[in-house]
Amino acid sequence: MLARSTVAVALLLLVAAVFAQAPPPPELKDPFLDSFVGDWKVERKIRNTRTVQTSVHCEWVLKHQFIEFHYGSADATAEYEALVFIGFDDTAKNYVCHWVDIFGARDSELGRGKLDNDLGGVEFRFGPKGGELTNHFTFDPQTKTWTALIRQIEKGEWKTFAEEKWTKK
């Protein structure tokens, strides 16, 4: 029994040493994601019933591999707070989006999407754990603003959950 655990520990140390020696990938260069960098004022219309203002701070993190969004970053008493990480999977040739918010791990999701150059945006698809959900980010190069349309399936139909308009501070 002791020999088995010794072999397991030695194997783990060997694997850790191999990964420690591997160089990190080069910095992600992505003009689409670069457009997110900065501080934003976001007007969020939720379920067509109410509008809330929030802030989002976006910056490159983790050796320039992900853009991190911090929803509620500059709000004195943020009603909603989230950390969102968007990066590019160069093997699958799509974007990944890790969404973590105040609703906890149960609602934490990973979405994937491809850039639509014609529309200047990407639509992330999440689910089907709690029902399918999409979040479509679109950048307007003329006004240098973002919009986000979040939709989900409710009772078998696509419904708008929230619409966001991002304006640079």
Secondary structure, DSSP 8 states (H G I E B T S, - for coil): -HHHHHHHHHHHHHHHHHHHHS--------HHHHTT-EEEEEEEEETTTEEEEEEEEEEEETTTTEEEEEETTT-TT-S--EEEEEEEETTTTEEEEEEEETT-GGG-EEEEE-EETTTTEEEEEE-STTS-EEEEEEEETTTTEEEEEEEEEETTEEEEEEEEEEEE-
